[in-house]
């Protein structure tokens, strides 16, 4: 059983890397938060993204709504909403691209915890690739983890994914927050 759990954690880790290493809106948001507000804000945005994934996982397990994620109608509407959100985000980023990165003080009101957390949630749920990943990769692997090692397999798989998220996005946040001082505009 222990070997099966380690295998599932490894599979979860690789599955997690398949999602997080693909640059997208979550990556950009965490990078932006880390550059503008520092490591803590990038880390909080990553926590928000992780919690959205965990909520989806729990909802899937409790309700058995796997058929909804695979439905062409759901995928169409998620793609439409997510696509419009990405276009809007892209336009906002383009509009502000020539501005210098602001320096914030720790007691600045705009550096509070809610903004990176809420932003992380919004960017995650408006990203069509997030739900596509769950429909195409996450749910089938979740079923495989359960078949292979039962409920403990699902836990191990989830731990593997969370490790991938924390290592990748945490590393990006750390490097970006430290590196901005060494790059000239």
Secondary structure, 3 states (H helix, E strand, C coil): CHHHHHHHHHHHHHHHHHHHCCCCHHHHHHHHHHHHHCHHHHHHHHHHHHHHHHHHHHHHHHHCCHHHHHCHHHHHHHHHHHHHHHHHHHHHHHHCCCCCCCCCCCCCHHHCHHHHHHHHHHHHHCCHHHHHHHHHHHHHHHHHHHHHHHHHHHHHHHHHHHHHHHHHHHHHHHHHHHHHHHCCC
